[in-house]
Amino acid sequence: EDPNMLAGILSAEGRLLRTNETSLQYIEESEEEVVGNYFWETPWWPTDLRDQIRRKIEQATDGEYVEYDADLVDAEGQTYSVEGAIRPVLDDRGALRGLIVSARDVTIRKQRERELRRAERRYQAVFDDPNILVGLLNPDGQVLDVNQTALSYVDVSLDAVVGDPFWKTPWFAESDALQERFCAWTGQAADGEYVEFEADLTEAIGDSLIIEGMIRPVPDDEGVVRSLLVSARNVTKRAQRE
């Protein structure tokens, strides 16, 4: 009777004997309309998946514990994802009495996973861009990662800066004013603000370098900032022309 679980009881031949109310809500049919049918022929399963679930049932009738996942369509035409299992029920002599089928709706989790993968791909594309200086910080401003483009300007290894406060790294070493500004900007970003900046790193780098960029807060699903993404472009030539 778990309202978060789709569940059904099958005969040893795979016919549906009973199902719970949660499962019926997805197909908007009564239990009487589906009981007695082979499970793979019930409305939960689209035609293209019926052979697949039939094979899963056959594995379970051979005594196997079988796990499955599928994308299904409810009575209103909305796609939902489930993960579940088929458990054989044996008597005292080891003979098959029936099967228990259960599943959970994992649609929201799957959507979040897809969104996370898309975000990771976008982040990696930015991080690997040879034209952008990129750094990843924790909310306290300590360096977690820096791309090779940024490292090339100060000729240090990644290990030399990981764990240091961002404003104490070699990019700002020769300027107390820059350190103070980046410390303040990092704090603003940790509070959830998008911080745009322009900075002249010439003094620290020892060569003309003016950058323009942003510090972005990266929140979790609950809105808590978990990391900061710093990205900047070399705008020295443009600034000199201006």
C-alpha positions as CSV (number, residue, x, y, z in Angstrom):
1,E,0.0,0.0,0.0
2,D,3.0,2.3,-0.2
3,P,1.7,5.4,-2.1
4,N,5.2,5.9,-3.6
5,M,5.4,2.4,-5.0
6,L,3.8,0.8,-8.0
7,A,3.1,-2.9,-7.1
8,G,1.4,-6.0,-8.4
9,I,1.1,-9.7,-7.7
10,L,1.3,-12.1,-10.6
11,S,0.5,-15.8,-11.0
12,A,3.3,-18.3,-11.8
13,E,2.3,-17.9,-15.5
14,G,2.7,-14.1,-15.3
15,R,-1.0,-13.1,-15.2
16,L,-1.9,-10.1,-13.0
17,L,-3.8,-11.1,-9.8
18,R,-3.7,-7.9,-7.9
19,T,-2.3,-4.4,-8.2
20,N,-2.3,-1.3,-5.9
21,E,-4.1,2.0,-6.3
22,T,-0.9,3.9,-7.0
23,S,-0.3,1.7,-10.1
24,L,-3.9,2.2,-11.3
25,Q,-3.6,6.0,-11.2
26,Y,-1.2,5.9,-14.1
27,I,-3.5,4.1,-16.4
28,E,-6.8,5.4,-15.1
29,E,-8.4,2.0,-15.2
30,S,-10.0,-0.2,-12.5
31,E,-8.3,-3.3,-11.1
32,E,-11.1,-5.4,-12.5
33,E,-10.2,-4.2,-16.1
34,V,-6.6,-5.4,-15.8
35,V,-6.7,-8.5,-13.5
36,G,-6.3,-11.7,-15.4
37,N,-4.2,-10.3,-18.2
38,Y,-0.6,-11.3,-18.8
39,F,1.3,-8.5,-17.1
40,W,3.2,-7.6,-20.3
41,E,-0.1,-7.1,-22.1
42,T,-1.5,-4.6,-19.5
43,P,-1.9,-0.8,-20.3
44,W,1.3,0.1,-18.4
45,W,3.4,-1.3,-21.2
46,P,3.6,0.2,-24.6
47,T,3.7,-2.2,-27.5
48,D,7.4,-1.8,-28.2
49,L,8.3,-2.8,-24.6
50,R,6.1,-5.8,-24.2
51,D,8.5,-8.4,-25.5
52,Q,11.2,-7.0,-23.2
53,I,9.1,-7.2,-20.0
54,R,7.8,-10.7,-21.1
55,R,11.4,-11.9,-21.1
56,K,12.0,-10.3,-17.7
57,I,8.9,-12.2,-16.4
58,E,10.2,-15.5,-17.9
59,Q,13.5,-14.9,-16.1
60,A,11.7,-14.4,-12.8
61,T,9.6,-17.6,-13.3
62,D,12.9,-19.5,-13.5
63,G,13.6,-18.3,-10.0
64,E,15.7,-15.2,-10.7
65,Y,15.4,-11.9,-9.0
66,V,15.1,-9.5,-11.9
67,E,15.6,-5.7,-12.0
68,Y,14.3,-3.5,-14.8
69,D,13.9,0.2,-15.8
70,A,11.7,1.7,-18.4
71,D,10.2,4.9,-19.8
72,L,6.4,4.5,-19.9
73,V,3.5,6.7,-20.9
74,D,0.5,7.4,-18.6
75,A,-3.1,7.8,-19.5
76,E,-2.7,11.5,-20.3
77,G,0.2,10.8,-22.6
78,Q,2.9,12.0,-20.2
79,T,6.2,10.0,-20.1
80,Y,7.4,8.8,-16.8
81,S,10.4,6.7,-15.8
82,V,10.3,3.7,-13.4
83,E,12.9,1.5,-11.8
84,G,11.8,-1.8,-10.3
85,A,12.2,-5.5,-9.6
86,I,10.4,-8.8,-10.2
87,R,10.7,-11.2,-7.2
88,P,9.8,-14.9,-7.4
89,V,7.7,-16.2,-4.5
90,L,8.5,-19.9,-3.6
91,D,6.8,-22.3,-1.4
92,D,8.6,-24.5,1.3
93,R,9.6,-27.0,-1.4
94,G,11.1,-24.4,-3.7
95,A,8.2,-24.4,-6.2
96,L,7.1,-21.1,-7.8
97,R,3.9,-19.8,-6.3
98,G,3.9,-16.4,-8.0
99,L,5.7,-13.2,-8.7
100,I,5.8,-9.8,-7.0
101,V,6.4,-6.8,-9.3
102,S,7.3,-3.5,-7.8
103,A,8.6,-0.2,-9.2
104,R,9.2,3.4,-8.2
105,D,8.6,6.5,-10.3
106,V,12.0,8.0,-10.7
107,T,11.0,10.6,-13.3
108,I,12.2,13.7,-11.3
109,R,15.5,12.0,-10.4
110,K,16.1,11.1,-14.0
111,Q,15.3,14.7,-15.1
112,R,17.8,16.0,-12.6
113,E,20.4,13.6,-13.7
114,R,20.0,14.7,-17.3
115,E,20.1,18.3,-16.3
116,L,23.3,17.6,-14.3
117,R,24.9,15.9,-17.3
118,R,24.0,18.8,-19.5
119,A,25.4,21.2,-17.0
120,E,28.6,19.2,-16.7
121,R,29.0,19.2,-20.5
122,R,28.5,23.0,-20.6
123,Y,31.0,23.4,-17.7
124,Q,33.6,21.2,-19.4
125,A,33.2,23.1,-22.7
126,V,33.8,26.4,-20.9
127,F,36.6,24.9,-18.8
128,D,38.5,23.6,-21.9
129,D,38.1,26.8,-23.9
130,P,41.6,27.9,-24.7
131,N,40.4,31.5,-25.0
132,I,38.9,31.7,-21.4
133,L,40.6,31.8,-18.0
134,V,38.5,29.5,-15.8
135,G,38.6,28.7,-12.1
136,L,36.4,26.7,-9.8
137,L,36.2,27.7,-6.1
138,N,34.4,26.5,-3.0
139,P,32.0,29.0,-1.3
140,D,34.9,30.1,0.9
141,G,36.9,31.2,-2.1
142,Q,39.5,28.4,-2.0
143,V,40.7,27.1,-5.4
144,L,39.4,23.7,-6.4
145,D,40.4,23.7,-10.1
146,V,41.9,26.1,-12.7
147,N,42.2,25.5,-16.4
148,Q,45.5,25.4,-18.3
149,T,44.8,28.7,-20.0
150,A,44.8,30.6,-16.7
151,L,47.8,28.7,-15.4
152,S,49.8,29.6,-18.5
153,Y,49.8,33.3,-17.4
154,V,51.5,32.7,-14.1
155,D,53.6,29.6,-15.0
156,V,52.6,27.5,-11.9
157,S,51.2,24.1,-11.5
158,L,47.6,23.4,-10.5
159,D,48.9,21.8,-7.2
160,A,50.5,25.1,-6.3
161,V,47.2,26.9,-6.1
162,V,44.6,24.3,-5.1
163,G,43.4,25.0,-1.6
164,D,44.6,28.6,-1.6
165,P,42.2,31.6,-1.3
166,F,41.6,32.7,-4.8
167,W,42.7,36.3,-4.1
168,K,46.0,35.0,-2.6
169,T,47.0,33.2,-5.8
170,P,49.8,34.5,-8.1
171,W,47.4,36.3,-10.5
172,F,46.9,38.9,-7.8
173,A,50.2,38.6,-5.8
174,E,51.6,42.1,-6.4
175,S,48.4,44.1,-5.8
176,D,46.8,44.5,-2.3
177,A,44.0,46.5,-4.0
178,L,43.2,43.6,-6.4
179,Q,43.3,41.1,-3.5
180,E,40.8,43.1,-1.5
181,R,38.5,43.5,-4.5
182,F,38.5,39.8,-5.4
183,C,38.0,38.8,-1.8
184,A,34.9,41.1,-1.6
185,W,33.6,39.9,-5.0
186,T,34.0,36.2,-4.0
187,G,32.0,36.9,-0.8
188,Q,29.3,38.5,-2.9
189,A,29.1,35.5,-5.2
190,A,29.0,33.1,-2.2
191,D,25.9,35.1,-1.1
192,G,24.3,34.2,-4.5
193,E,25.2,37.3,-6.6
194,Y,26.5,37.2,-10.1
195,V,29.6,39.5,-10.0
196,E,30.9,41.0,-13.2
197,F,34.4,42.5,-13.0
198,E,37.3,43.9,-15.0
199,A,40.8,43.8,-13.6
200,D,44.3,44.8,-14.7
201,L,46.7,42.0,-13.8
202,T,49.7,43.6,-15.5
203,E,51.6,44.2,-12.2
204,A,51.2,40.7,-11.0
205,I,51.8,39.0,-14.4
206,G,54.7,41.1,-15.4
207,D,53.2,41.7,-18.8
208,S,50.2,43.5,-20.1
209,L,47.0,41.6,-19.1
210,I,43.6,43.1,-18.6
211,I,40.7,40.6,-18.0
212,E,37.0,40.9,-18.0
213,G,34.8,38.3,-16.5
214,M,32.2,37.0,-14.0
215,I,32.0,35.1,-10.8
216,R,29.0,32.9,-10.9
217,P,27.5,31.1,-7.8
218,V,26.6,27.4,-8.5
219,P,23.7,26.4,-6.2
220,D,22.2,23.0,-5.5
221,D,18.6,22.1,-5.9
222,E,17.7,23.8,-2.7
223,G,19.4,27.1,-3.7
224,V,22.5,26.6,-1.4
225,V,25.7,27.8,-3.1
226,R,28.0,24.9,-3.4
227,S,30.8,26.3,-5.5
228,L,31.8,29.4,-7.5
229,L,32.8,29.5,-11.2
230,V,35.2,32.3,-12.2
231,S,35.6,32.9,-16.0
232,A,37.3,35.7,-17.7
233,R,38.7,36.8,-21.1
234,N,41.8,38.5,-22.0
235,V,40.6,42.0,-23.2
236,T,44.0,43.7,-23.2
237,K,44.1,44.6,-26.9
238,R,40.5,45.9,-26.8
239,A,41.2,47.9,-23.6
240,Q,44.4,49.4,-25.2
241,R,42.5,50.4,-28.3
242,E,39.8,52.0,-26.2
